Amino acid sequence: MDPFASLLEKSAAAHGHLCPGQVVGVRMALLGCRLIGLDDPRSRNQIKKLLVYVEMDRCTADAVAHVTGVKLGRRSLKFMDYGIMAATFVNLETDRAFRIISTEESRDLCEIYAPEPEGKSQKQLLAYKRMPDSVLFRVQKVHVPIREVDLPGPTRQKITCTRCGQVVRDGRQMEQNGQLLCKPCAGNAYFSHAREVTWQDMNWSPKNEETLADATPDK
């Protein structure tokens, strides 16, 4: 794996800015991969062995994903909405799994590890680079029960919601009164008051742009 400084620079560029959460996330990913025995998680032969569960939707999650190469679209990144600065790293080949939690006390120790900078953010940036892993993190060896439908790879299960006809993939349906339903129809949606709408330029497609470009004379 690349050195910490290089990983941090690339992660911050991908994220959009450098912040304390980026430092924590990069270090969290380095430690997690080391604990489960992966030294090049973004490589072709190792990326298929890795699952990462992040427990927050903050800067740290972006850093963890960037360093490890896991992605929602690959189904190798799992978002658990716990609001905790933590991530669990799973080696699918060996079943080794470790949950790494950013300690609250590390925030209180920033003045000790980085007395020079002015400002809270700058102190955190420098302190989190200097702290040993044992101060910055707590580590738990864990077991993560993984269903086959949660594994990376092609869709393993598809059902049709008996109420709305929407296809539901990868075991995300719910059963109510003997019916298999999508979560919205089962009353378990994150939205409400859904109604179908039309919109301006609803017949647009990328083909329209190609046609327009072909018709535009060179200047």
Backbone bond lengths (Angstrom), bond angles and torsions (degrees), N, CA, C in turn:
res aa  C-N    CA-C-N  psi(-1)  N-CA   C-N-CA  omega(-1)  CA-C   N-CA-C  phi
1 M - - - 1.459 - - 1.523 109.51 -
2 D 1.330 116.16 149.86 1.461 120.31 179.87 1.527 110.97 -63.27
3 P 1.345 117.18 158.83 1.469 120.33 176.51 1.526 111.44 -61.33
4 F 1.322 115.64 157.32 1.462 121.87 -177.74 1.521 112.27 -54.56
5 A 1.329 117.47 -47.06 1.466 120.82 -175.74 1.520 111.30 -60.81
6 S 1.322 116.59 -40.62 1.461 120.75 179.52 1.525 111.01 -67.85
7 L 1.323 116.51 -43.15 1.463 120.42 178.72 1.526 111.18 -62.61
8 L 1.315 116.80 -40.73 1.458 120.97 -179.98 1.522 111.08 -65.11
9 E 1.316 116.60 -42.98 1.468 120.47 179.59 1.533 110.99 -61.47
10 K 1.329 116.48 -45.69 1.467 120.44 -178.51 1.525 111.38 -69.70
11 S 1.316 116.79 -38.17 1.456 120.59 179.75 1.521 110.83 -66.23
12 A 1.327 116.83 -43.84 1.464 120.79 179.38 1.522 111.00 -63.51
13 A 1.343 116.57 -38.17 1.465 120.08 178.42 1.525 110.47 -64.44
14 A 1.327 116.75 -42.53 1.463 120.63 179.40 1.525 111.19 -67.79
15 H 1.317 116.31 -36.54 1.470 121.83 -178.52 1.525 111.78 -74.69
16 G 1.329 116.23 -33.54 1.458 120.44 179.65 1.508 114.75 116.39
17 H 1.329 118.13 -17.58 1.457 121.02 176.40 1.528 109.31 -166.17
18 L 1.328 114.57 159.96 1.462 120.92 176.26 1.521 108.61 -93.60
19 C 1.322 116.50 131.07 1.453 121.48 -178.64 1.530 108.79 -150.13
20 P 1.329 118.40 166.87 1.460 120.09 179.48 1.531 113.35 -56.73
21 G 1.340 117.02 -35.40 1.455 120.15 179.51 1.511 112.80 -63.07
22 Q 1.330 116.50 -31.37 1.463 119.88 176.47 1.529 111.09 -66.64
23 V 1.321 116.27 -41.52 1.468 119.97 178.54 1.524 110.26 -62.09
24 V 1.340 115.93 -46.60 1.461 120.29 179.99 1.525 110.57 -61.73
25 G 1.336 117.23 -43.59 1.455 120.86 -177.68 1.511 113.37 -65.33
26 V 1.333 116.65 -42.81 1.461 119.87 179.00 1.524 110.22 -63.31
27 R 1.327 116.55 -44.68 1.468 119.45 179.22 1.525 111.46 -66.72
28 M 1.317 117.15 -37.25 1.463 121.70 177.81 1.530 110.18 -60.73
29 A 1.339 116.02 -43.96 1.461 120.78 179.95 1.530 111.55 -66.71
30 L 1.319 116.79 -41.16 1.465 120.20 178.08 1.521 111.00 -60.86
31 L 1.321 115.78 -46.20 1.460 119.89 -179.26 1.527 111.02 -66.81
32 G 1.328 116.47 -44.55 1.459 119.62 -178.52 1.508 112.66 -60.72
33 C 1.312 117.08 -45.05 1.466 120.43 179.34 1.525 111.45 -65.72
34 R 1.320 115.88 -38.15 1.464 119.17 178.40 1.528 110.96 -63.66
35 L 1.324 116.69 -40.48 1.462 120.74 -178.23 1.529 112.74 -67.26
36 I 1.336 117.16 -33.39 1.467 118.94 -179.11 1.526 112.62 -96.55
37 G 1.345 116.50 5.64 1.455 120.17 171.39 1.512 116.02 83.03
38 L 1.325 118.04 28.72 1.461 121.28 176.60 1.531 108.82 -115.01
39 D 1.326 116.13 121.44 1.464 119.91 -177.03 1.526 112.77 -104.14
40 D 1.328 116.97 -7.56 1.466 120.87 179.56 1.530 108.57 -148.19
41 P 1.341 117.52 67.83 1.465 120.70 -169.24 1.522 114.86 -63.50
42 R 1.321 117.47 -22.71 1.464 119.96 -179.49 1.521 112.86 -82.71
43 S 1.331 117.10 -9.08 1.460 120.48 -178.61 1.523 110.66 -70.69
44 R 1.305 116.46 158.47 1.464 122.39 -175.28 1.523 112.44 -59.29
45 N 1.332 116.65 -39.56 1.468 118.85 -174.97 1.521 113.11 -83.03
46 Q 1.341 118.05 -16.66 1.467 119.47 -179.26 1.523 113.47 -102.88
47 I 1.336 118.12 -27.12 1.458 119.66 -176.16 1.523 111.41 -61.64
48 K 1.327 117.41 -28.99 1.464 120.79 -179.55 1.532 112.66 -77.83
49 K 1.313 116.50 -9.59 1.464 120.85 179.32 1.533 112.28 -92.95
50 L 1.326 117.19 -7.53 1.458 120.86 -166.36 1.529 113.22 -112.16
51 L 1.324 114.80 132.72 1.461 122.80 166.13 1.519 107.51 -123.45
52 V 1.317 116.59 139.25 1.463 120.99 176.62 1.529 108.80 -129.21
53 Y 1.324 115.72 128.75 1.455 122.65 175.43 1.526 107.82 -105.97
54 V 1.329 117.68 116.38 1.465 120.42 175.51 1.525 108.69 -101.99
55 E 1.327 115.94 143.89 1.458 120.40 -172.71 1.523 113.31 -109.71
56 M 1.347 116.74 13.77 1.460 120.14 179.61 1.523 108.77 -152.20
57 D 1.328 116.89 150.65 1.462 120.53 175.54 1.523 108.85 -107.22
58 R 1.323 113.78 68.66 1.467 122.17 -179.42 1.528 109.26 -130.48
59 C 1.328 115.84 -175.48 1.465 121.84 -176.60 1.529 112.43 -54.98
60 T 1.313 115.97 -37.49 1.462 120.47 -178.30 1.523 111.28 -58.80
61 A 1.328 116.91 -38.40 1.464 120.28 -179.20 1.524 111.24 -63.08
62 D 1.324 116.98 -40.01 1.459 119.97 177.88 1.525 111.05 -62.95
63 A 1.322 116.72 -40.07 1.458 120.43 -179.82 1.529 111.13 -66.12
64 V 1.321 116.50 -43.26 1.466 120.37 178.44 1.529 110.06 -60.18
65 A 1.320 116.32 -45.09 1.459 120.41 -178.84 1.524 111.26 -65.71
66 H 1.327 117.32 -40.28 1.466 120.16 -178.25 1.525 111.66 -65.72
67 V 1.312 116.17 -46.02 1.470 119.52 -177.11 1.531 111.47 -66.13
68 T 1.321 116.59 -40.77 1.469 120.14 -175.50 1.525 113.18 -86.45
69 G 1.322 117.26 -22.71 1.459 120.26 -177.95 1.515 114.14 84.57
70 V 1.333 118.18 3.20 1.461 120.03 179.93 1.526 109.82 -72.25
71 K 1.339 115.71 150.69 1.461 120.62 -177.75 1.517 109.89 -145.54
72 L 1.336 114.80 150.03 1.459 119.42 175.38 1.520 110.43 -60.57
73 G 1.329 117.11 -41.34 1.453 121.10 -177.83 1.515 113.60 -65.90
74 R 1.312 116.82 -25.43 1.461 120.91 175.47 1.529 111.77 -87.90
75 R 1.310 116.01 -7.80 1.456 123.26 -177.38 1.529 111.89 66.31
76 S 1.320 116.43 18.92 1.461 120.52 177.02 1.528 111.08 -96.19
77 L 1.333 116.78 -11.42 1.468 122.71 175.80 1.524 108.20 -110.64
78 K 1.323 116.19 123.85 1.459 121.93 179.34 1.524 108.99 -116.04
79 F 1.333 116.69 129.66 1.461 120.96 179.36 1.513 109.60 -101.47
80 M 1.318 116.15 117.82 1.461 123.59 175.88 1.523 106.81 -109.71
81 D 1.310 117.45 113.62 1.464 121.74 -170.38 1.527 110.96 -82.60
82 Y 1.344 116.35 73.03 1.457 122.44 -177.82 1.528 112.32 -99.69
83 G 1.327 117.41 -17.61 1.456 119.92 -175.94 1.521 113.00 70.76
84 I 1.338 116.91 24.79 1.460 122.31 -178.97 1.525 108.75 -115.28
85 M 1.317 116.59 136.62 1.459 121.06 178.43 1.528 108.83 -76.50
86 A 1.317 115.22 79.29 1.461 120.36 -174.69 1.515 109.85 -152.25
87 A 1.325 115.59 158.55 1.462 121.89 175.15 1.521 108.60 -150.41
88 T 1.327 115.32 146.82 1.458 121.40 177.52 1.520 108.89 -115.70
89 F 1.317 115.26 133.12 1.460 122.62 -177.03 1.529 108.57 -112.45
90 V 1.329 116.26 126.63 1.457 121.84 -175.25 1.525 109.93 -122.06
91 N 1.322 116.57 128.50 1.463 122.21 171.49 1.525 106.88 -94.30
92 L 1.316 117.21 108.26 1.461 121.60 -175.70 1.525 112.28 -66.69
93 E 1.319 116.80 -23.60 1.463 120.41 -178.77 1.526 111.62 -77.30
94 T 1.327 116.64 -37.48 1.460 120.38 -175.62 1.531 113.15 -108.33
95 D 1.338 117.16 -10.67 1.472 123.45 -176.14 1.521 113.08 68.86
96 R 1.323 118.71 9.12 1.456 121.16 175.35 1.528 108.86 -71.49
97 A 1.329 116.89 135.22 1.460 120.85 -178.58 1.523 109.40 -145.92
98 F 1.316 115.79 135.29 1.457 121.81 178.95 1.521 109.50 -134.38
99 R 1.322 114.94 134.13 1.465 122.27 175.84 1.519 107.98 -101.40
100 I 1.331 116.27 126.59 1.459 122.45 -177.08 1.522 108.68 -114.91
101 I 1.328 116.19 124.66 1.459 122.20 -176.44 1.521 109.66 -117.44
102 S 1.312 116.42 130.95 1.464 120.86 174.52 1.525 108.77 -72.11
103 T 1.313 116.95 126.81 1.461 120.84 -174.62 1.531 111.39 -78.13
104 E 1.321 115.06 146.24 1.464 119.96 175.83 1.528 110.72 -72.18
105 E 1.330 116.02 -33.17 1.464 118.88 -178.69 1.528 112.45 -65.94
106 S 1.330 117.58 -24.49 1.463 119.86 178.88 1.532 110.34 -61.49
107 R 1.310 117.91 -32.56 1.461 120.65 177.92 1.527 111.26 -67.08
108 D 1.321 115.54 -35.23 1.461 119.77 -179.38 1.526 112.28 -75.50
109 L 1.322 116.73 -17.48 1.466 120.84 -176.37 1.524 113.23 -97.15
110 C 1.320 117.26 2.98 1.463 119.76 -176.58 1.527 112.62 -60.17
111 E 1.313 116.81 -37.85 1.464 120.39 -179.85 1.518 111.18 -62.82
112 I 1.323 116.99 -34.61 1.464 121.32 -179.63 1.527 110.89 -72.40
113 Y 1.331 116.51 -44.09 1.466 120.38 -176.52 1.523 113.41 -81.41
114 A 1.336 117.07 -21.89 1.465 120.23 -178.88 1.524 109.51 -143.50
115 P 1.345 117.68 73.49 1.467 120.11 -178.63 1.529 113.82 -75.55
116 E 1.356 117.33 -17.40 1.465 119.82 -171.00 1.526 114.33 -72.46
117 P 1.349 119.49 -49.39 1.470 118.92 -171.65 1.531 112.92 -67.85
118 E 1.321 114.77 153.87 1.457 121.55 171.61 1.528 107.71 -94.11
119 G 1.301 116.23 140.91 1.457 119.73 176.07 1.516 112.86 95.38
120 K 1.309 115.58 142.37 1.466 122.25 -175.92 1.525 112.66 -61.70
121 S 1.318 116.70 -46.60 1.457 120.47 -176.24 1.524 111.92 -63.65
122 Q 1.325 116.77 -43.57 1.468 120.13 -179.58 1.527 111.42 -67.17
123 K 1.318 116.18 -36.82 1.465 119.38 176.26 1.530 110.43 -63.00
124 Q 1.329 116.42 -44.07 1.454 120.13 179.49 1.520 111.75 -63.48
125 L 1.327 116.11 -43.96 1.463 119.87 179.41 1.517 111.54 -54.37
126 L 1.319 116.31 -49.10 1.456 120.39 -177.05 1.526 111.67 -74.33
127 A 1.313 116.57 -41.59 1.467 120.03 -178.21 1.522 111.72 -63.40
128 Y 1.326 117.49 -41.83 1.460 120.25 -178.81 1.523 112.32 -68.35
129 K 1.329 116.26 -21.43 1.464 119.47 173.63 1.527 111.22 -77.28
130 R 1.334 116.58 -28.39 1.462 121.01 -173.84 1.519 113.83 -93.20
131 M 1.310 118.18 -29.09 1.465 121.54 -175.39 1.527 111.52 -62.81
132 P 1.325 116.57 141.95 1.463 118.60 171.34 1.527 109.88 -69.69
133 D 1.324 116.07 157.62 1.461 120.52 -179.98 1.528 111.81 -54.29
134 S 1.323 116.27 -35.57 1.461 120.28 -175.66 1.515 113.07 -67.87
135 V 1.316 117.60 -20.70 1.460 121.96 176.88 1.530 110.34 -91.60
136 L 1.309 115.89 -40.02 1.458 120.98 -175.95 1.531 112.79 -75.01
137 F 1.339 116.08 -28.57 1.469 118.94 -172.80 1.527 113.02 -133.91
138 R 1.334 114.15 154.16 1.458 122.82 159.92 1.524 106.26 -107.00
139 V 1.323 115.91 144.60 1.466 119.94 -178.37 1.521 109.54 -125.93
140 Q 1.318 115.22 133.26 1.463 121.49 177.21 1.527 109.12 -123.09
141 K 1.320 116.07 130.83 1.461 119.06 170.25 1.519 106.48 -81.69
142 V 1.329 116.95 127.51 1.458 120.76 -172.61 1.528 110.96 -132.00
143 H 1.318 114.17 166.66 1.462 121.51 169.61 1.512 107.86 -113.96
144 V 1.319 116.76 130.00 1.463 121.42 179.54 1.527 108.34 -114.88
145 P 1.330 118.55 109.05 1.460 120.12 176.38 1.526 109.45 -71.26
146 I 1.299 116.76 119.53 1.463 121.64 -175.65 1.521 109.43 -116.24
147 R 1.316 115.72 119.66 1.455 120.44 177.31 1.532 109.66 -76.29
148 E 1.304 116.30 152.73 1.458 119.77 178.93 1.521 111.44 -58.29
149 V 1.354 116.75 -36.27 1.462 119.62 -178.52 1.525 112.69 -70.62
150 D 1.333 117.92 -9.77 1.460 121.38 178.95 1.526 113.05 -95.68
151 L 1.326 117.28 -5.33 1.452 120.84 -176.77 1.529 111.58 -77.02
152 P 1.335 117.29 152.53 1.464 119.83 173.15 1.522 110.23 -60.62
153 G 1.322 115.17 156.94 1.456 119.14 179.25 1.513 111.45 123.01
154 P 1.326 116.61 -171.60 1.466 120.40 -177.24 1.523 111.79 -65.54
155 T 1.325 115.38 161.88 1.459 121.07 177.86 1.519 109.96 -57.12
156 R 1.323 116.03 126.80 1.460 120.34 -176.63 1.530 112.89 -98.58
157 Q 1.315 117.36 -13.22 1.456 119.35 -178.44 1.524 108.95 -157.89
158 K 1.318 115.73 136.01 1.461 120.63 174.89 1.527 108.35 -136.96
159 I 1.321 116.10 134.82 1.463 120.35 172.96 1.525 107.57 -131.58
160 T 1.310 116.19 162.62 1.459 121.23 177.30 1.522 108.57 -108.89
161 C 1.316 116.05 127.21 1.457 120.68 178.26 1.530 108.97 -59.80
162 T 1.310 116.04 126.72 1.463 119.63 -176.68 1.524 112.90 -72.83
163 R 1.321 117.16 -10.54 1.469 119.74 -179.15 1.522 112.30 -97.46
164 C 1.334 117.41 -48.69 1.468 119.68 -174.93 1.523 113.89 -109.53
165 G 1.335 117.58 -12.48 1.456 120.77 178.99 1.513 114.99 84.47
166 Q 1.333 117.80 2.77 1.461 121.58 178.99 1.521 110.41 -71.84
167 V 1.331 117.06 137.19 1.460 120.77 175.68 1.520 109.12 -76.47
168 V 1.320 117.02 132.85 1.467 123.70 178.30 1.523 107.57 -116.00
169 R 1.321 116.10 127.20 1.455 121.67 -174.47 1.530 112.35 -105.99
170 D 1.318 113.25 155.74 1.472 122.39 168.62 1.518 113.68 58.28
171 G 1.330 117.88 40.65 1.452 121.38 170.18 1.507 115.98 71.44
172 R 1.337 116.98 21.59 1.466 119.15 -177.67 1.528 112.99 -90.68
173 Q 1.315 118.55 7.06 1.456 121.39 178.63 1.522 110.42 -73.91
174 M 1.338 114.93 165.11 1.456 122.00 175.74 1.528 108.31 -126.66
175 E 1.304 115.82 149.22 1.460 120.12 179.63 1.529 109.67 -107.32
176 Q 1.337 115.26 129.22 1.457 121.57 176.42 1.526 108.99 -138.32
177 N 1.316 115.79 123.08 1.468 121.00 178.03 1.521 112.10 51.65
178 G 1.339 115.23 40.66 1.453 120.19 177.25 1.514 114.54 80.69
179 Q 1.340 118.20 1.47 1.457 121.59 178.96 1.522 109.98 -105.34
180 L 1.334 115.98 143.20 1.456 121.93 174.14 1.522 108.07 -94.91
181 L 1.326 115.84 118.59 1.458 121.59 -173.22 1.522 111.49 -123.73
182 C 1.333 115.62 151.95 1.463 119.24 167.33 1.527 107.69 -70.65
183 K 1.322 116.79 160.46 1.460 119.37 -176.30 1.529 113.71 -61.31
184 P 1.340 119.89 -39.98 1.464 117.98 176.65 1.527 112.87 -59.07
185 C 1.335 116.31 -42.93 1.470 118.65 -179.55 1.530 111.49 -69.74
186 A 1.325 116.57 -23.87 1.457 120.56 178.79 1.524 111.95 -84.97
187 G 1.352 116.58 3.42 1.466 120.51 179.23 1.507 113.08 78.39
188 N 1.331 116.68 25.65 1.460 120.69 -176.78 1.529 110.34 -123.01
189 A 1.334 116.50 41.73 1.464 121.42 -176.82 1.522 111.30 -96.00
190 Y 1.327 115.55 157.80 1.465 121.01 175.65 1.531 111.14 -86.86
191 F 1.351 117.35 -4.54 1.459 121.93 -179.43 1.528 109.21 -123.80
192 S 1.347 115.68 172.70 1.459 120.11 177.22 1.523 109.85 -146.82
193 H 1.309 117.10 169.46 1.463 124.01 176.71 1.535 111.95 55.75
194 A 1.315 117.09 44.23 1.468 120.93 -179.79 1.529 110.14 -73.46
195 R 1.326 115.66 134.97 1.460 120.53 174.44 1.520 108.52 -147.12
196 E 1.303 116.70 141.76 1.457 121.27 -178.85 1.527 109.57 -69.82
197 V 1.335 116.94 140.86 1.461 121.69 -179.31 1.526 109.78 -133.09
198 T 1.301 115.64 161.65 1.458 122.06 166.94 1.514 107.18 -106.66
199 W 1.334 117.42 164.36 1.454 119.75 -178.05 1.516 109.70 -145.85
200 Q 1.316 115.09 159.20 1.457 120.96 179.82 1.523 109.55 -62.52
201 D 1.319 116.75 139.94 1.467 122.82 -179.75 1.519 111.49 61.09
202 M 1.314 117.55 36.07 1.462 119.64 -177.62 1.525 112.85 -69.81
203 N 1.327 117.28 -11.27 1.459 120.46 177.94 1.527 112.68 -95.09
204 W 1.339 115.75 9.07 1.464 119.01 178.66 1.520 110.73 -68.86
205 S 1.344 116.46 146.22 1.462 123.00 170.31 1.523 107.15 -150.21
206 P 1.331 118.72 163.68 1.470 119.78 177.82 1.523 113.15 -54.33
207 K 1.336 116.59 -26.38 1.466 119.60 178.96 1.511 111.34 -61.39
208 N 1.349 117.24 -31.59 1.459 120.74 177.73 1.523 111.26 -60.18
209 E 1.326 117.14 -40.31 1.464 121.24 179.82 1.511 110.90 -66.25
210 E 1.344 116.47 -40.42 1.461 120.49 179.34 1.522 110.41 -63.58
211 T 1.338 116.61 -42.87 1.458 120.77 179.38 1.517 111.14 -63.98
212 L 1.347 115.79 -42.47 1.456 120.41 179.61 1.523 111.18 -64.03
213 A 1.319 117.65 -40.58 1.466 121.41 -179.77 1.526 110.47 -65.42
214 D 1.337 116.79 -38.91 1.459 120.36 179.67 1.515 111.95 -66.44
215 A 1.338 115.30 -29.88 1.463 119.65 -176.36 1.526 113.15 -87.39
216 T 1.330 117.60 -12.12 1.463 121.48 -176.73 1.522 109.78 -83.52
217 P 1.308 118.60 120.00 1.492 120.17 -178.74 1.525 110.75 -71.44
218 D 1.322 115.18 149.83 1.465 120.00 176.21 1.518 109.19 -67.94
219 K 1.316 115.25 142.99 1.465 118.91 178.20 1.519 110.16 -94.50
